[in-house]
Amino acid sequence: MNWPRFGFWIALPVAWLVWSGQSQLKAAQQKPFRAVAELSVPYQLAEAHLLEAAGYLAPNQHARNTLANGEWRAVGAGDWTSGFYAGCQWLMFEETRDKAWKERASLQTADLFGQQFNTGDHDIGFRILASYGNAYRLTGDSDAKAVILNAAQSFATRFDPLVGCTRSWDFGWWQYPVIIDNLMNLELLFWAAQNGGDPNWQTMAHSHALRSLQEHVRPDGSTYHVVDFDPATGLAVWK
């Protein structure tokens, strides 16, 4: 079964490392610990910044970016980027096999436990797959898998069969806004449907992808960021 390397490097000066999609779900290879000097330059830089953040932030603070004075800006578990920092730590553990990174990642991930039941937006995929997704991929922890399945169930509550998409936001003047970014969260529904969850979740994800192709993508290949639908008719009314 396919399982991509979930996680973002948004909180770091290393761009992002996310959704490579080529790795198979299997027990993580038992690579020997590699000293920092043996890591590639991007990983050396990433580890240096992650170590700095670990000494500055508590496990319930999730690094998002740095301020002009160089200090870390941290966010709470409910922020849409909250899972990326834990995901970075899991990827560093995968690269180095240093158990200290596993311990840090586990603590950071645990703070996101309650987000599996967050039905307030589409960002649950970002929060859970980067953190618990990598935790399960690298450890096989059944508790982490249960969190992922619960998160998929929460996400599925935002699907409207008439519109054919999951709703992105509950704020603003829109009737039923769907943003292009939402496509990245469909992995949660696809994977969960194939790994013990409701098979209908895959149908929902497939429907959303096709509707987004129809409504978000312009003829020249560029995309609209937001498409607003009328939930009474299912038709797109604003882009």
N, C-alpha and C positions, 0 to 999 in steps of 0.2 A: 504494500500500500504506500502511496506517495505522501511524503511529509516534508514540506520545505523548511528551511532554516528561518524560523520566525524571529524577527527582532529588528529594531531600528537603531542607527547610530545618530539619531537626531540630536541627542543631548551632547554630542561630542564634535570636535572640529574635524571629524573624519567622514563627513557626509553621512551616508547611511548604508547599512549592510542588511538587506531585507529580501525576503521572498525569492531566494535563488531558485527554489523549486526543483532542483535536480537530485537532491539526496533522497534515499529511501529510508523509510522508518525501520530502524534496526538498532540494536544495542550500540551505543557510541563506541567507536574504536578506542581501545585502551592505549592511547598514545602516551609516551613517557613525558614527564614534565620537561618543559623547555624554558630555559632561562630567557630573560627579557632580550638579551643580546642575540639570541637565536631566532627571535620572532621577526617577521617581516616588518618593514618600517611602519606601515599603517597600524599594525597590531602593537608595536612598541609605543607609538603615540597614543593609541587607544588605551592601552594598559596604564600608561602614565596618568592620563586624565581620569580614568576610572578609579585608580588608587587615590588620587587627590580628592575626588568626589566622595569616596568611601570614608575618608578621614574627616570630611566636612558635614556630611548628611547622615541623618538617622534613617533606619529602615522604613520609616513611614514618610520619608521625604524622597520624592522622585525627581531626579535631575531632568531639567528640560532644556535649559540653555544657560549661558553665562551673561552677566550684566556688563555694562561698560567698564566697571571697575575690576572685572575679572572674577567676581564672586558668582557662585552658582545660584541660579534661580530654580527653586524646588517647587513642585506642585503636589497636591494631594492625590489620593487614589482615584477620585472621580474625574480628574483631568483626562482629556482624550489621549495625551501622550504618556500617561503614567506607567504603562507597561514596557516602554522602550528601554528605560534604564535597567530594569531587571533583565530584559532580553539581552542587553549588551553584556551584562555580567555572566549570563549563561553561555553566550558565545565565547567569552574569554575563558571560561572554564573548559569549553570544548576544545579550544585551541591549545591551552597550556596544560590541561589535566591537573591543575593546581586546585586542591580541595578547598583552599581558602576562598577561591572564586565561587565554588559550589555553595559554600556556607553563606557567603554574602548574597548570592542570587536567591537562595532559598528564603532568607529573611526578607529580602525586598519583595519577593513574589508573594509571600504570606500576607503582606499588608493589602494585597489586591483581592483577597479571598471574597470579600463581600460584593465585588464587582460582577461576579457571575450572575447575580440577580438584578443587575441594573438594566431596566427596560426603558430608560429615559432617552436613549439615542442609539445611533448605529455604531458608535465607537467601541462597543464592547469587544468587537473583534480585535481592534488594536490593543486594548488593555490586556486581554486574556491570552491571545495567541503568542504575543511576544514574550510573555512571562510564563504562564502555565503551559503554553504550547511547547516552548523550548524545554521546560522542566520535564514534561512527559517524554519528549523526544530523546532527551539525554539520560533520563533515569528510569523510565518505564513505570513511574509511580502511578498506581491506580487512582490515588486520591486526586492527582493532577488531572487525570483523564476525566474523572467525574466532574470536576470544575468546568472543563471544556464543554462537556455535554450539557451541563446546566446553563452555561453561557449561550450555547446555541439555542436552547429552548427559550431563553429570555429574548434573544435576538429575533426569533421567529414570530414573537408576538407583534412585531412591528411590520409584518407583511400584510398587505391588502390584496386579495386575489383580483379585485376589479382593476386596480392600478397595475398590479403585476410586479410590484417592487416593495422593498422594505423602506419605511419612512426614515429619513435622516435626522431631521430636527423637529422639536416640538415648540420652538420659539419663533418669533418673527411674524410677518404678515402673510406668509405663504399658507396655502391650504394643505398641501401634502408635498413638501419639498424633498427632492431626491438629488443628492450631489454625486458627482462623478467619483469622488473618493470612496463612496460606499461600495464600489466594486471590490475594493481590497478586503472588505470584511466578509465577502461571500465565501471565502475559504473556510470560515468557521462553520457555515451551514453544510458545505460540501463534505468536509472531513467528518463532521459529527454524524451526518446521515449514513456514512459508509463505515462507521466505527461504533455501532451500538445505539445510535440515535434514531429519531423518526425519519424514515425514508422520504417523507414529504418535504423535509428540509432541503433536500437536493433539488426537488421540483421547484421550490421557492427560489433558490439561488439561480437556477437555470432561467427561470422566468425573468428574474431581475436583470440578469446579464443581457438577455435578448432585448428587453424593453429599453435598457440603457443604450444598447447599440442603436436602437431605432430612434430614440429621442435625444440622446446626449451628443452623438457623433454627427458632425457636419459633413457635407459632401466632400470637403477638402481634407477630411481626416482630423481636423481640430475638434475640440469639444466644448460644450457648454459646461460651466461649473454646476449651476443649479437649474433643475427643471421642476416646475411646479405643476402638480396634477390636481384635477377636480375629483375628489374622492366619490362624488355622487355619480360621475360618468366614467371615470377612469381615463379621461382625456388630458393630454398635456395642454395647459392654458398659458404658460409663461416660461420663457427661457432667458 
